Each structure stands twice: as C-alpha cells, then as structure tokens.
Amino acid sequence: MSIVALDYLTKVYKNGRGIRDLSLRIEKGQIVGLLGPNGSGKTTTMKIMTGLLRPDSGKAILFGADPSEDMEKAMQNVGCLIEAPSYYPFLTAKQNLEIIGKLYPSCSLARTEHVLDQVGLSAYANEKAAKFSSGMKQRLGLAMTLLAEPELLILDEPTNGLDIQGMTDVRGLIQDQARKGRTVLLSSHLAFEIQQVCTHVVVIQEGELIGTAKVSELLVEYGSVENCYLALTGKKKEMAS
C-alpha cells in the first residue's frame, strides 16, 4: 500500500484557482518534489492532505486513512510544515519544542536537544523566538516537524528564508530522513532545489498535474529538472493555443 494516495483530488476557489483531478502515489522512502509556480496548487494539495482543507471532490489517503474523515489516524505518523511556521514568540526555541513534546509521551528532553542540534539551533536554544531571523524561524518550524520522528514529512517550501548554508543544511537533513526509511513530500518553485534533493518530481501547473518522473531518469532525458519543466509546460501551452 502506498504511503500517500491522492485520487482525483479537486478544490477550486472562487477566483478559479486550485487543483483539478489530481492523482498521485507516494511510496515509502521516496523524496517527492511538487514543482510549480506560485499559485499552481502546491500548498492547496498539502493543506488537503493534512486536513486543513476539505476537497470539493476526490480523496487524499495517508497511511490508509482520509484526514477529512479520521484526522487522528491519518496524521499520527505525519510531520508537516505548511506555509509559515507557527510558534510562541515569547518563548524560547527550547520551550516551544517542550510544549509540543508534551503531546508525545515518548518525546524526551534529550530528543528536544537532538532536534535543535539537527536544525542548527543549539546555540540559540534559550533565546526567545521573537528575536529570530526568518531563517531561524524556519529552522524552528522544521525542528517542530521532526520532533516526534514521523514516518512522513510534508514540507511546504522548506528552504524559505534560509541562506545558502541553511539551504544546504536542510537538503542534507531531508536526505538523511529518507536514508532512515522515512518519506518526504516537499514543494518548491525552484527546479534546481528539486534536482538537488528529490528522488521524484511532480510538475503542477494551473492546478493540474502535467508530469511525474524519477529525477535520475529525467536527467538522462532532459539534462536537468529545469529543462524537463520547460518542456512539459511548453507542451501544455502549445495544446492550449
């Protein structure tokens, strides 16, 4: 059984944007990148998967459960970071993680400290989050996502606000999760980022899925994820004209 199964997922907003008939399978251990411009439907897809939105039609199944029907079962092995991270600005990084850790009986102080080290915030563990830069806030959000050691990570633009070193660190962190047998779905509008970190790419444009492939295979055929994206979206434009 696939870790994630999306079947004819549709959610259309009043302005006409959204997603239409999106179907996708994600298997254990894959790092799947949703690639598309802003407004293409990446975040909408992730919000439906995590129960933050209800689809107009179709289903999103995670670990055999539909989050719109059984949120607890669908999300019990999922860590997610959708749009901007949420945190208590008046608390320190460590205190923010300790509050979330109380939701998980198996989460120890040692685990909190380990996750802070993983995301590069150990030196700032006792600083209030309100003082953090945008990149440090993003790191804190990633730490919250990793705290319970979820089997599936859903990350919406995970390198937002990060500098070059930060982006490199996050890529390494994501690949390390996959090596441990975990599954990752991330979104990005940057083809090079997808190429650097993902095993598979899913191209979305104007709410429609227009192509999926193994990154290793499309590199042979197209030379880069960017060339593949331009070829696929170019074909779509030609069909529409």
C-alpha positions in Angstrom: 0.0 0.0 0.0 1.3 3.5 -0.9 2.1 5.9 2.0 0.1 8.6 0.2 -2.7 8.1 -2.4 -4.4 11.1 -4.0 -7.3 10.2 -6.2 -8.9 12.8 -8.5 -8.4 15.5 -5.8 -10.2 18.7 -6.7 -10.5 22.0 -4.8 -11.5 25.1 -6.8 -11.7 28.6 -5.2 -13.9 31.4 -6.3 -11.1 33.0 -8.3 -10.8 29.8 -10.3 -7.5 28.7 -8.8 -7.0 25.5 -7.0 -6.4 21.9 -8.2 -8.4 19.6 -10.5 -8.5 15.8 -10.7 -5.0 15.5 -9.2 -4.0 11.8 -8.7 -0.7 10.7 -7.2 1.0 7.9 -5.4 4.0 8.2 -3.0 5.9 5.2 -1.8 7.9 4.6 1.4 11.4 6.2 1.3 10.8 8.5 -1.7 11.6 12.2 -1.6 8.9 13.7 -3.9 9.1 17.3 -5.0 6.0 19.2 -6.1 7.3 21.7 -8.7 5.3 24.6 -10.0 5.0 28.4 -9.9 3.3 30.3 -7.1 -0.5 29.7 -7.4 -0.2 26.4 -9.1 -1.9 24.4 -6.3 1.1 23.0 -4.3 0.0 24.4 -1.0 -3.7 23.6 -1.6 -2.7 20.0 -2.2 -0.7 19.8 1.1 -3.5 21.5 3.1 -6.0 18.9 1.9 -3.5 16.1 2.8 -3.1 17.5 6.3 -6.8 18.1 6.9 -6.5 21.9 6.8 -8.9 22.0 3.8 -11.7 19.8 2.6 -11.6 18.8 -1.1 -14.6 19.6 -3.4 -14.2 16.0 -4.6 -11.7 13.2 -4.6 -9.8 11.7 -1.8 -6.4 12.1 0.0 -5.4 8.9 1.8 -2.4 8.8 4.2 -1.5 5.5 5.8 -4.9 4.1 4.8 -6.9 7.0 6.3 -8.6 10.1 4.9 -7.8 13.1 7.0 -11.2 14.7 6.3 -12.8 11.7 8.0 -10.3 10.4 10.5 -7.7 13.1 11.2 -6.1 11.3 14.1 -5.4 8.1 12.3 -4.2 9.9 9.1 -1.9 12.3 10.9 -0.5 10.1 13.7 2.7 9.4 11.7 3.0 12.7 9.8 5.0 15.8 10.5 4.2 18.9 8.5 5.3 22.5 7.9 2.7 24.4 5.8 3.4 28.0 4.8 4.9 29.9 7.7 5.9 28.0 10.9 3.7 28.6 14.0 5.4 29.2 17.3 5.1 31.2 20.6 7.2 34.3 20.1 7.5 35.0 23.8 9.0 31.6 24.5 12.5 30.3 23.7 13.2 27.7 21.0 13.6 25.0 23.6 10.4 25.9 25.4 8.5 25.9 22.1 9.6 22.4 21.4 9.0 21.2 25.0 5.3 22.3 24.7 4.9 20.3 21.5 6.8 17.4 23.1 4.1 17.1 25.8 1.8 15.9 23.0 4.0 12.9 22.5 4.7 10.6 25.6 7.8 9.2 24.1 9.4 12.6 23.5 12.2 13.3 26.0 14.4 16.3 26.8 17.2 14.5 25.0 15.1 14.3 21.9 14.4 18.1 22.1 18.1 18.8 22.3 18.9 16.5 19.5 16.4 18.1 17.1 17.7 21.6 18.0 21.1 20.3 17.1 19.8 18.8 13.8 18.4 22.1 12.6 21.4 24.2 13.8 19.7 26.0 16.7 21.5 24.5 19.7 23.4 27.8 20.3 20.1 29.7 20.3 18.0 27.2 22.3 17.4 29.6 25.2 16.7 32.7 23.0 13.1 33.9 22.5 11.7 33.1 19.1 10.6 36.7 18.7 14.2 37.6 18.2 14.8 35.1 15.5 15.5 35.9 11.8 13.2 34.5 9.2 15.7 31.7 8.5 15.9 30.8 12.2 12.1 30.7 12.5 12.1 28.3 9.5 14.6 26.1 11.3 12.4 26.1 14.4 9.5 25.1 12.3 11.5 22.2 10.9 12.5 21.2 14.4 8.8 21.0 15.4 8.1 18.9 12.4 10.9 16.4 13.2 10.3 16.2 17.0 8.0 13.1 17.0 10.1 11.2 14.4 7.3 11.0 11.9 7.2 8.4 9.1 6.0 11.1 6.6 7.2 14.7 6.3 5.1 17.2 4.4 7.2 20.4 3.8 5.9 23.4 2.0 8.8 25.4 0.6 11.1 24.2 3.4 14.1 26.4 2.5 12.1 29.7 2.6 14.1 32.4 4.3 17.3 30.4 4.5 20.7 31.5 3.3 23.0 29.3 1.2 24.3 27.3 4.2 20.9 26.9 5.6 19.5 25.6 2.3 22.4 23.1 2.1 21.7 22.0 5.7 18.0 21.4 5.1 18.7 19.4 1.9 21.1 17.2 3.9 18.5 16.9 6.7 15.8 15.8 4.3 18.1 13.2 2.6 19.1 11.9 6.0 15.4 11.3 6.8 15.0 9.3 3.6 18.0 7.2 4.4 16.3 6.3 7.7 13.4 4.9 5.7 11.1 7.9 6.1 9.1 9.5 3.2 9.2 13.2 2.3 6.9 15.3 0.2 8.1 18.9 -0.4 7.0 21.7 -2.5 9.2 24.3 -4.4 9.1 26.7 -7.3 12.8 26.2 -7.8 13.7 23.4 -10.2 17.4 23.3 -9.0 16.3 22.7 -5.4 14.1 19.7 -6.5 17.0 18.4 -8.6 19.4 18.6 -5.6 17.3 16.8 -3.0 14.4 14.8 -4.6 14.2 11.2 -5.9 11.0 12.0 -7.8 9.4 15.2 -9.3 5.7 16.0 -9.8 5.1 19.0 -12.1 2.0 21.1 -11.4 0.7 24.0 -13.5 -2.6 25.9 -13.1 -3.9 23.2 -10.7 -3.2 20.3 -13.0 -0.7 17.5 -12.7 1.2 17.5 -16.1 4.0 15.1 -15.4 5.8 12.8 -13.0 9.2 11.2 -13.2 12.2 9.9 -11.4 14.8 12.6 -11.2 17.6 10.3 -12.2 15.6 9.3 -15.4 14.7 12.8 -16.5 18.3 14.0 -16.0 19.2 11.4 -18.7 16.5 12.5 -21.0 16.4 16.3 -20.4 19.7 17.1 -18.7 18.1 19.0 -15.8 14.8 19.3 -13.9 14.5 22.8 -15.3 14.7 21.6 -18.9 12.1 18.9 -18.1 9.8 21.5 -16.6 10.1 23.9 -19.5 9.4 21.0 -22.0 6.3 19.8 -20.1 4.9 23.3 -19.6 5.7 24.3 -23.2 3.7 21.3 -24.5 0.8 22.3 -22.3 0.9 25.8 -23.7 1.0 24.5 -27.3 -2.0 22.3 -26.6 -3.9 25.3 -25.2 -3.2 27.6 -28.1 
